[in-house]
Amino acid sequence: MKTLARLLASSLFVCTVGSGLAVAQHVDKVTAGGFITGTPTAARGNFGLNVRNPAAPSGHLNYLDHGTTPIHVSSTSITSYTIVNATTRTFTGTCTINGVGGFTFTCTVVDNGEPGTADTFSLSLSSGYNASGTLVGGNVQVHPVP
C-alpha cells in the first residue's frame, strides 16, 4: 500500500491507496504559537509550530529567545511525532540555530484547554539549550483524530 498526505478542505487527511481503492482518514496534528518566559536568558521566548501525522511526521517549528544574544531555532525536518496522551504531543527533528545547521531538538507541548493560559511549551536542543514554561501568551491546539 502507498500512503500520501494531502491537505483537503482545511483538514489534513492521509489517503491510503491499495487495490484501486482510496480511503481518506484524518490524522493527528498540533498547532501552536505564543511565548514563554522560562528561558535561560530570562527573556521572552516566542514560538510557532505546526506538526502532524505520527505515521509520516512533517511540519515546522520556529523559536526565538529574545535575550541579549538572541537564539533563533528553525526546524529543517521533523523526524518523530508522538501522541503522549490526549493533550500532550512530543516531536523531534533537526534544526538550525542562528542559521547554523547540524543540531537536533525535542519539543513537547501540552494543550490544557482554552484560552491557552495553562498550556505549556518545552524545547531542548542538542547544543544544551533548554527552555520551558507555561504560556504567558498564545495557545496550543491539539487536533486529535476524530
N, C-alpha and C positions, 0 to 999 in steps of 0.2 A: 504494500500500500504506500502511496505517496501522500505527504501531508503538506499543505500550503497554508500560510497565514494570510488573511485578506481582511482589509477594513471595509465593511459593508454597512452603509446607513448608520454611521456613527457608533457602531458596535463592532468589537473585534471578534471574528469567527475563525475557527480552524475548519478547513474543508478537507475531508478525507475522501480520497478517490480510490476506488477499487472495483473491479468487475463492471466498469462503466457507470457506477452509481456514486453520486457525490452527496455527502451528508455534512451539513453545516452545524457547528457546535460553538457555543460561547466559550471563551477562555478567560481565565482569571487575569486580572491586571490591577495595578495600583498607580494612582496619580497623586502628586503632592507638590506643594510649593509653600514657602514660608521662611521663617527664620527662628534660630535659637540663639541663646547667649552662653551656652555651655561649651565654649571653645577654649583651647589652650591660651589664646591671647586675651580672653575675656571680652572680645569684641563680638559684634553681630556676625552670625554665620547664616547666609542666605542659601537656599537650595530650591531646585526644581527637578522633578523626575516624572517619568512615565515608563513603566516597566511591565512586561506581560509574559504570559504563557510559560508555565513550568516545562512543557514538552519541548519547546524551541524558544528559549529566552531571548528577548530583544527589548530595546528601549534605549533610554538615555538618562544620565544623571549629570547635573551641573551644580557645583557648590562653590561658594566664595566666602572665605574668612576675611573680614574687613580689618584685621589687625594692622599694626604698624608696618609689617611686611605681609601684604595680602597673599593668601593662598587660594589659587583657582584650580579646582579639580573638574575635569571634563572626562566622562567615560568614553572609551573607544570601542568597548564591546561589553556585552552582558553575557556572562558565562554560566550563571545558575540563577534560578528563581525558586524560592522555597515558600510554600504555604505553611507557616509555623502553626497557626490556629486561625480562627475566624476573623481576627482583627490584626494579625501580625504577618508581615512579609519580610523576608531576608533575601537579598540578591548580592551577587558578587560579579566582579568583572575586572577589566584592565582600564587604565586611565592615564591621562597626562596630569602633571602637577606643574602649574605655571608654564605650560607648553612643552614640558619635558616628558617624554614617554618612558615606558618600562616599569610602571607601577601597577599595583593591584589594589582593590578596595573591597570592603564588605559594608553593606548598608542595611540597616534594619529600621523599619517604620511600623508604627502602631496607630491604627485608627480607633480612637476611643470615643467616637460619636461626634455629633455636631454641637457646637460650631467649630470644633477643632482645637480648642484651647487646652484640652487634655491629651492631645496627640503627641507622639514622641518621634524623634529622628536621631539616629546614631550612625556615625561614619568612622570607619577605621581604615587607615591607609598602610600600605607596606612600608612606607617611609617612617612609620612610628607615630604619625599624627593621629589623634583620636578626638572626636567631638561628639557630644550627645546632650540631649536635653528635651524638656517639654517645650512645645512650640510656644513662642511668645506672640507670634502672628502667623496666620496661614492655616492650612488644612491638609490632612492626609485622607485620601479616599480609597478604600479597598473596594474593588468591583468584583465580587466573587462570581463564580459560575452559578447561574440561577438554578 
